Amino acid sequence: MLAAQRRAHLLDLLARQGKIVAKDVAADLGISEDSVRRDLRDLAAEGLCQRVYGGALPVSPAVADYTARQGVTPEGKQRVAAAAVGLVRPGSALILDGGTTALAVAHALPPDLDCTVITHSPTIAAALISHPLAEVFLLGGRLFKHSAVACGAATVEAAQGVSADLCLLGVTGVHPDAGLTTGDAEEAAMKRALAARSAETYVLASSEKIGTASRFRVLPWDEVTGLITDADAGHPVLEGLTGRGVEVLAAAG
């Protein structure tokens, strides 16, 4: 089998099975694991898969820059945001992560909702200026322009001085094995710091993120309260998560 044929086969496996196990592919094709790993390296370099130990997973489309992500499934993000807003109680404190889905949450919050919003995203803070009853606390630090959020030691330290009832957390990848992932190490650490300051943490994930993975793990499944998504309830990833006891909140279409 030629290299191009092998790579096409690998992409087909990834689409059908949601993961690639290098030793299994090598055995099936009668080639060495080194050959499979070389193919996976090439595919990863082209942005077509996310390499992990022992194989590869589907790559998340949500690792594009902030401006590009604004045009990715906006309707799905609005549905996720509408479901997430239902969790925010009057008088409560909310930690709202950065990103385009979190921005949709900010826009969906009722203007007359009396609450406290803690965020490290200047775009989220700006979106809440027109909410007269929302008290906004903006955590400062080095601006990570890719996601338009503050990150780094100063922001993590600031986060340690707050607490909240609810954290709505964005990620780029949602996978049953890889857990919840994102594309930058400092951003992943920031998300962990935010989640640690809340009584409950729900993950915001529009359908294109389900079954995909990015390079850096944010949290394992046992450290979040649940997942809010507009993906079909029959999606095999969601069925698997529900079977493992993960709460999945459906965002109505």
N, C-alpha and C positions, 0 to 999 in steps of 0.2 A: 504494500500500500504506500503510495507516494505521500510526502509530507502534507501537501495540500488536502489530500483525501483524509488523512488522519485528523487534521485540524477541523475539517468539516464534520467529521464523525464526533469529535469532542464537543463541538458547539451543539450538535444535535442531542447528544447525551445531556448536556447542561440544560437545554431547553426542556427535555422530557423528564429528567430525573431530579433536577434542581441541584445536582452536585456531581463531581467527578472524583472517583477514587483511583489514583494512578495505578496501584498494583492490580486492581481489577481490570482496568482497561488494558494494561500490558498483557495480562493473562489471556483476555478475550482475543486480542489481536496477534498474540504470539510475538510481541516485541519487548524490548527492555523497558524497565521503568524510567531509565535515563532518557530514552527517546520521548516518552510521554511527558516527562518533566520539561524537556526542551520545548516541546510543542506548547505546553501550558505557559512557559515563560514568554514565548513569542505572542501568544494570545493575550496575555496580561499586559505586555508592552503596547499592544494595540488597543487596550482598554476593553477587551472582550470578555474577560473573566477576572475574578479575584482569587489569586493563589492563596491556599491555606495549607497547613501541614497535611501531607498525604494526598493532596489533590487540588481542587478548585471549586469555587462557588460562583453563582451568577453575580455579576458586578452591578452595583446600584447606579441608576441614572441620575441620582440626586447628588452626585459629587461635583456637578458643574458649578460655576460661580453663581453668586447670589442673583445677578441680573438674569442669567439664563434659566435658573430654577423658577423664577416667577412665571415663566410661560409653560411649565410642566404641570399637567393635570390640574389647572386652577379650580375646576368644578369639584374634583375629588377633595382638594384641600378645603374648600368651602363647606363641604358636607362633614368632613372630619371636625372642622372648627365649630360647626353648629352643634354637633354632638358633645364636644368638649365643653362648650359654654354651659350646657346643662348641668355640669358638675360643680360650677362655681356658685357658691352660696352667698347671699347678701351678708355683708359684715366679715367675710372671710379674707384670708391673706393667700394670694396666689403667686407662685413663682412661675413666670412665663419665659421659657427658653427663646432663643432667637430662631431665625429661619422663616421661610415663606409660609409654612403652615401655621406657625405661631403668630405670624403677622395677621393671617386670616382670622385667628382666634381674637386678637385685639380688636379687629374691625367688627367682629360679630358680638362682642360684649355689649349688652344694652347700655345706652348712654346714661340711664338713671340708676345703674347698679352701683351700690355703695360697697366698695371693696378696696383692698390694698393689693397693688400689683408690683412685684419685685422682679426686675429684669436686668440683664446685662446687654440688652440690645437697644441702641439709640433709636432704631427705626420703630421698635415696639413702643418705647417711651413717647416718641413723637406722635404716634397714632392715637395715643390715649390722652393727648392734650385736650381734645374735644369732649372728653368724658368728665363732666364737672365733679362727680362724686367719687371718682377713682383716685385714690392716693397712689402716687407712682414713686417708687424708689429705684433709681438707676445705679447699678453697680459699675464702677469705673475700672479702667485698666488699659492695657495695650489693645488697640483695635485690630481684630482679625478680619481683614477686609473681605476675604472670601465669603464669610457668612454674616458680615456686618454685626459682629458681637465683640464685646470685650473679653479677653482671655489672659491667662498668665497668673503669676503669683499674686499680684495685687488684687485681681478680681476674685481669686479663690479665697484670699484672706477676707475680703469684704463679704463674701457669701457666708463665711463662717459666723458672722455677726447677726444673721437674720434667721427667721424661722417662719414656716408657712403651713397652712392646712393642706394645700394641694400644689403639686408641681406638674406642669404640662411640658413634657420633654420631647424635643424633636431628634430624630436620628436619620441616617441615610440608608441603613440596612436593617432588615428584620428577618432573621433566619433562625429556625429551631435549634440548629447546632452552634452557629457562630454567635447567637444571641443578638444583642442590639449594638450596632456598630456605626462609626462615622469615619470620615477620611483624614482627620487630623488628630494627632496625639494630644496636643494641648486642649483642643476643643472637647475631646473625649473626657479629659480630666476635669474640665469646667462643668460638663454635664453631670458627672458623678458628684461634684461638690454641691451643685444645686439640688440634686435629688436627695442628698443626705440631709438637707435642711427642711424637708417636708414630711408631713405625716403620711401622705399618699402621693404616689407618682404614677401618672398615666402617660403612655407613649403615644404621640401623634404620628400616624403613618398612613399616608395615602397609598393607594393600591400598587403603584409602581415600585414601592420599596419592599413589598412583601416577597419573601423568598430570596432576597439579595443580601449581599454582604459588602462591607468596606473594610479597610485595613485595620482600624483600631476599635477594640471592644469598649463600649460604654458601660454596660451593665449586663449581668446575667438575668435570666427570667425571674429568679426567686427574689430579686431586689426591686421589682416594680409591682404596682398594684394591678395594672391592666394595660390593655392595648386598645386604642380607638382607631378604627380603619373603615374605609369605604369598600374594601375588597369583598368579593362575594363570600358569604358564610361557608360555602362549600369548597373554598380554596383549600387544597391539601395541607398547606402550612398552617392555616388557621384551625383546621380540624385537629391537626397534631398538637397545636398549642393548647387548645381547649381540653384535649385529652390529658394533657400534663397539668391541668389545673389553672392555666392562665386565663384570667378574665378578659374576654374580647367583647368590646362594645361596638355594635354595628352602627355606622353612620348612614342614615337612610338616604336613598337616592332620590 
